[in-house]
């Protein structure tokens, strides 16, 4: 295709006034926020703040015992190892344990709820299709009043579970269960079950209906189709969501540790309170390493599933 043809296509492309005026409005909002909002951008680059940043990068994040010495890689590694064996590994293990328990509970609850939230399963006759006048298949004419009520209630429950942040759930469970790891586990599990349930239901609804309909017409029950067809067809996509939320659980478990659980979040909060920014930075880096580990596990699991398929 020549350059004039490309220019002609560009001139002939559909244009939307809504998009144009939306971009103009967005630009005006950015200008207003920069110059007229309550947040003064210039304050972020004031002399005092720049001096604080320089001191933080040059002094505060350096190990306290090694600040007056020339840089020595062996000494810094020894300092990191001592901090890791003293508190870091135990905090990382607690964070990882909270995350694994939470995402397993969330995945279990979501796998039970998502089928009742999927409209092609929660229907009077699952995977039924009717033929339009143009010969194309479409959704069933009627989901059935009972199944429609069940599906609506489950979808509303999933919205409720994910609408309340993990921190609110954690505070409620702290009041009920006291300071332990379980408030963090249950808070993360409940919130993520709502997210995974919603994503799982959408995945099931978007499956190719031909295989599912063939099994139904052959006499398979709803439960048999769920085990023999829905699970294998949706497993790869659900695993992607599962491990993504697992990475999120690792991050949130670190934050919820500030509520009193002896995880990385607890030690980060403890270091910040005592203004030991060198230790705080080490624990933050350790938390990032756990997230990286979770991402590698996610990639490996999805690769195995793709190979098996």
C-alpha positions in Angstrom: 0.0 0.0 0.0 1.5 3.4 -1.0 1.8 6.5 1.1 -1.1 8.3 -0.7 -3.4 5.3 -0.1 -2.5 5.4 3.6 -3.2 9.1 3.8 -6.5 8.6 2.0 -7.5 6.0 4.6 -6.5 8.2 7.4 -8.6 11.1 6.1 -11.6 8.7 5.5 -11.5 7.1 9.0 -14.5 7.6 11.2 -14.3 10.6 13.5 -16.1 11.0 16.8 -16.8 14.4 18.3 -17.3 12.7 21.7 -13.7 11.4 21.6 -12.3 14.8 20.5 -14.1 16.8 23.2 -13.3 14.2 25.8 -9.6 14.6 25.0 -9.9 18.4 25.2 -11.7 18.2 28.5 -9.0 15.8 29.8 -6.3 18.3 28.7 -8.0 21.1 30.5 -8.3 19.1 33.7 -4.6 18.3 33.6 -3.8 22.0 33.1 -6.1 22.9 36.0 -4.6 20.2 38.3 -1.1 21.4 37.5 -1.6 25.1 38.0 -4.8 25.7 39.9 -5.2 22.6 42.2 -4.5 22.5 45.9 -1.4 20.4 45.2 1.5 22.7 44.5 3.7 20.8 42.1 6.6 23.2 42.6 6.8 22.2 46.3 8.0 18.8 45.3 11.2 20.3 43.9 11.9 22.8 46.7 15.5 23.1 48.0 14.6 21.4 51.4 13.0 18.4 49.7 15.9 18.0 47.3 18.3 18.1 50.2 16.2 15.5 52.0 16.3 13.3 49.0 20.0 13.7 48.6 20.5 12.8 52.3 18.2 9.8 52.0 20.0 8.4 49.0 23.5 9.1 50.2 23.2 8.4 54.0 19.9 7.0 55.3 19.7 3.9 53.1 23.3 2.9 53.8 23.7 0.3 56.5 24.3 2.2 59.8 27.3 0.2 60.8 29.0 0.7 57.4 28.3 4.3 56.7 31.8 5.6 57.6 33.6 2.9 55.7 34.6 2.6 52.1 32.2 0.4 50.1 32.9 -3.3 50.6 30.7 -5.9 48.9 31.6 -8.6 51.3 30.6 -6.5 54.3 27.3 -5.4 52.8 26.5 -9.0 51.9 27.3 -10.1 55.5 25.0 -7.3 56.8 22.2 -8.4 54.5 22.6 -12.0 55.5 22.5 -11.2 59.2 19.4 -9.2 58.8 17.8 -11.9 56.7 18.5 -14.7 59.2 17.5 -12.5 62.1 14.1 -11.3 60.9 13.9 -11.3 57.1 13.4 -15.0 56.3 10.9 -15.5 59.1 8.9 -12.4 57.9 9.1 -13.5 54.3 7.9 -17.0 55.2 5.0 -15.6 57.2 4.1 -13.3 54.3 4.3 -16.2 51.8 2.2 -18.4 54.1 -0.5 -15.8 54.5 -0.6 -15.3 50.7 -0.7 -19.0 49.9 -3.5 -19.8 52.4 -5.5 -16.7 51.2 -5.3 -17.4 47.5 -6.1 -21.1 48.0 -9.2 -20.3 50.0 -10.1 -17.6 47.4 -9.7 -20.0 44.5 -11.8 -22.7 46.2 -14.6 -20.3 47.0 -14.5 -18.7 43.6 -14.6 -22.0 41.8 -17.8 -22.9 43.6 -19.4 -19.5 43.0 -18.4 -18.8 39.5 -20.5 -21.6 37.9 -23.7 -20.2 39.6 -22.7 -16.7 38.4 -22.2 -17.8 34.8 -25.5 -17.3 32.9 -24.9 -20.1 30.4 -24.6 -22.6 33.3 -27.1 -21.1 35.8 -29.9 -21.5 33.4 -33.0 -23.7 33.1 -31.5 -25.5 30.2 -27.7 -24.9 30.3 -25.9 -24.2 27.0 -29.2 -24.1 25.2 -29.2 -22.0 22.0 -32.0 -20.7 19.9 -31.8 -19.9 16.2 -32.5 -16.4 15.0 -34.2 -15.5 11.7 -30.8 -15.0 10.1 -29.8 -18.5 11.0 -27.3 -17.5 13.7 -27.4 -19.0 17.2 -27.9 -16.8 20.2 -28.5 -16.9 23.9 -31.6 -18.8 25.2 -34.9 -16.9 25.3 -35.4 -17.5 29.0 -33.0 -18.2 31.7 -35.7 -19.4 34.1 -37.0 -17.4 37.0 -35.4 -19.6 39.7 -32.0 -19.8 38.0 -32.1 -16.1 37.2 -32.7 -15.3 40.9 -29.8 -17.6 41.9 -27.5 -16.1 39.3 -28.4 -12.6 40.3 -27.8 -13.3 44.0 -24.5 -14.9 43.4 -23.3 -12.1 41.2 -24.5 -9.6 43.9 -22.5 -11.5 46.5 -19.4 -11.4 44.3 -19.8 -7.7 43.9 -20.2 -7.3 47.7 -17.1 -9.4 48.5 -14.8 -7.4 46.1 -16.3 -4.0 46.9 -15.0 -4.0 50.5 -11.2 -3.5 50.6 -9.0 -6.0 52.2 -8.0 -3.5 54.9 -11.6 -3.1 56.0 -12.1 -6.9 56.2 -8.9 -7.2 58.1 -10.0 -4.6 60.7 -13.3 -6.4 61.2 -11.6 -9.7 61.7 -9.1 -8.2 64.0 -11.9 -7.1 66.2 -13.5 -10.6 66.1 -10.4 -12.9 66.2 -7.7 -10.8 67.8 -4.1 -10.2 66.5 -2.9 -13.1 64.5 -2.3 -14.1 61.0 -5.9 -15.2 60.4 -7.5 -11.8 60.0 -5.1 -11.1 57.1 -5.7 -14.6 55.6 -9.5 -14.2 55.7 -9.5 -10.6 54.5 -7.4 -11.5 51.5 -9.4 -14.6 50.8 -12.8 -13.0 50.9 -11.8 -10.0 48.8 -10.0 -12.1 46.1 -12.8 -14.7 46.0 -15.1 -12.0 44.7 -12.6 -11.0 42.1 -11.7 -14.5 41.0 -15.4 -15.5 41.0 -16.3 -12.6 38.7 -13.4 -13.3 36.3 -14.1 -17.0 36.3 -17.8 -16.5 35.5 -16.9 -14.3 32.6 -14.4 -16.9 31.4 -17.1 -19.6 31.5 -19.6 -17.5 29.7 -17.2 -16.8 26.9 -16.3 -20.5 26.3 -17.0 -21.9 22.8 -20.6 -23.3 23.4 -20.4 -26.0 20.7 -18.6 -28.6 22.7 -20.6 -27.9 25.8 -23.9 -28.0 23.9 -22.9 -31.3 22.3 -22.2 -32.9 25.7 -25.6 -31.6 26.9 -27.4 -33.0 23.9 -25.6 -36.4 24.5 -27.2 -36.5 28.0 -24.4 -35.2 30.2 -25.6 -33.5 33.4 -24.6 -30.0 34.5 -22.0 -31.3 37.0 -20.5 -33.7 34.4 -20.1 -30.9 31.9 -18.5 -28.7 34.5 -15.9 -31.4 35.4 -15.3 -32.8 31.9 -15.5 -29.7 29.7 -15.7 -26.4 31.6 -12.8 -27.0 33.9 -10.3 -28.1 31.1 -11.4 -25.3 28.7 -11.2 -22.5 31.3 -8.2 -23.8 33.3 -5.5 -21.9 31.5 -7.3 -18.5 31.7 -8.4 -19.1 35.3 -4.8 -20.0 36.3 -3.7 -16.7 34.8 -6.1 -14.8 37.0 -5.3 -17.0 40.0 -1.6 -16.4 39.9 -2.1 -12.7 39.1 -4.2 -12.4 42.3 -1.6 -14.4 44.1 1.0 -11.8 43.3 -1.4 -9.2 44.6 -1.9 -11.2 47.8 1.8 -11.2 48.4 1.9 -7.4 48.2 -1.2 -6.9 50.3 -0.1 -9.4 52.9 3.0 -7.3 53.3 0.9 -4.2 53.9 -1.6 -6.0 56.2 1.4 -7.2 58.2 1.5 -3.6 59.6 -1.6 -4.5 61.6 0.6 -6.6 63.9 1.3 -9.9 62.2 5.1 -10.7 62.3 5.4 -10.6 58.5 7.5 -8.3 56.3 4.9 -5.6 56.7 5.4 -5.7 60.5 9.2 -5.3 60.2 8.9 -2.6 57.5 6.6 -0.6 59.9 9.0 -1.3 62.8 12.0 0.0 60.8 10.1 3.1 59.6 9.0 3.9 63.1 12.6 3.7 64.4 13.8 5.5 61.2 16.1 2.6 60.3 15.6 3.2 56.6 18.5 0.9 55.7 16.6 -2.0 57.2 13.3 -0.9 55.8 14.7 -0.8 52.3 16.1 -4.3 52.7 12.7 -5.7 53.8 11.0 -3.9 50.9 13.5 -5.5 48.5 12.8 -8.9 50.1 9.1 -8.4 49.5 9.8 -7.6 45.8 11.8 -10.8 45.6 8.8 -12.8 46.8 6.6 -11.2 44.2 9.2 -12.1 41.5 9.2 -15.7 42.8 5.4 -15.7 42.5 5.6 -14.4 38.9 8.1 -17.2 38.0 5.8 -19.9 39.5 2.9 -18.4 37.5 4.9 -18.5 34.3 5.9 -22.1 34.9 2.4 -23.3 35.8 0.9 -21.7 32.7 3.6 -23.1 30.5 2.9 -26.6 31.9 -0.8 -26.2 31.2 -0.2 -25.0 27.6 2.1 -28.0 27.0 -0.5 -30.4 28.4 -3.2 -28.9 26.2 
